[in-house]
Amino acid sequence: MKPLLFALTVLLTVAACTEKTGPQADTAPQSKVPPAASMPQPTTTPPAISAPSRVPATPAAEAAASFEFAFSSTNADGKEGDDPRILRWDDGPCGGSPVVRVSRMPLNDPALVPDYVVEFDDSGKELKRWGKPYEAEVLGLEGDLLKFRVHGEPPRAFWTDPQGHIGTIAGDATTIPELDTPTFECPALPTFANSSYAYCSIVTDAASRPRKLAWEGPCT
């Protein structure tokens, strides 16, 4: 019996070894990666960007505001029609003055002469110069702006700068106080070298700074 048992034991052992070392079942998990043909392809075109809005063309410039002022004239005997800007001639104690319609102060005009206002320093050097209408009243300074009042019905207040730009001052011009500043003898200023009516004063501007001004008084 022992040889039989031994033989059976050997057979069972061989069978067990054959089962363990035989071909293994393919137990690896199936790949989840789809075939190349079914994969989404990366886009080569960047997403669309909306075009920038078109800048509108510059609108046509509005016509410059015009103002009706009187000035002195190099042609005191001029007649209406000599200059298309002249609306009429007014008589005055210093002769005729043309009333014209302008959009800027005529600072270097061959026919029209404004009344000049000059700022100067302690040495008598001219620093700034403005033009104003004939016998317009000086009201004060705000930075580079000269304020003045033109008497009429009703009175009107304006500003101007050294380049001759003109603008209106809103509100009732009669409520703007007059300058009440002492005058003193003017130094020799080139602008008024031939004038007999220039006088000088210290004017406190809108920033509370004292500034020396010279301008011509009314012709009497």
URQUIFEN-V353507 format. One record per backbone hydrogen bond with DSSP energy under -0.5 kcal/mol. NH is the residue of the N-H (numbers start at 1). CO is the residue of the C=O. If there is no record, write none. Layout:
# URQUIFEN-V353507
nh->NH co->CO
nh->NH co->CO
This chain:
# URQUIFEN-V353507
nh->5 co->1
nh->6 co->2
nh->7 co->3
nh->8 co->4
nh->9 co->5
nh->10 co->6
nh->11 co->7
nh->12 co->8
nh->13 co->9
nh->14 co->10
nh->15 co->11
nh->16 co->12
nh->17 co->13
nh->18 co->14
nh->19 co->15
nh->20 co->16
nh->21 co->17
nh->22 co->18
nh->27 co->25
nh->38 co->35
nh->39 co->35
nh->39 co->36
nh->46 co->44
nh->67 co->102
nh->69 co->67
nh->69 co->100
nh->71 co->98
nh->72 co->113
nh->74 co->111
nh->76 co->74
nh->78 co->75
nh->81 co->83
nh->82 co->79
nh->86 co->83
nh->87 co->99
nh->88 co->99
nh->90 co->97
nh->95 co->92
nh->97 co->90
nh->99 co->88
nh->100 co->69
nh->100 co->98
nh->101 co->85
nh->102 co->67
nh->102 co->100
nh->105 co->164
nh->107 co->105
nh->109 co->106
nh->109 co->112
nh->113 co->72
nh->114 co->106
nh->115 co->132
nh->116 co->114
nh->117 co->130
nh->118 co->214
nh->119 co->128
nh->120 co->212
nh->121 co->125
nh->124 co->121
nh->127 co->119
nh->128 co->119
nh->130 co->117
nh->132 co->115
nh->134 co->70
nh->136 co->133
nh->137 co->149
nh->139 co->147
nh->140 co->147
nh->142 co->145
nh->145 co->142
nh->146 co->160
nh->147 co->140
nh->148 co->158
nh->149 co->137
nh->150 co->156
nh->151 co->149
nh->154 co->152
nh->156 co->150
nh->158 co->148
nh->159 co->167
nh->160 co->146
nh->161 co->165
nh->164 co->161
nh->167 co->159
nh->169 co->157
nh->170 co->168
nh->173 co->171
nh->175 co->172
nh->176 co->173
nh->177 co->175
nh->179 co->138
nh->184 co->200
nh->189 co->187
nh->192 co->189
nh->193 co->190
nh->195 co->192
nh->199 co->215
nh->200 co->184
nh->201 co->213
nh->202 co->182
nh->203 co->201
nh->203 co->211
nh->205 co->203
nh->205 co->209
nh->206 co->141
nh->208 co->205
nh->211 co->203
nh->212 co->120
nh->213 co->201
nh->214 co->118
nh->215 co->199
nh->216 co->116
nh->217 co->197
nh->220 co->218
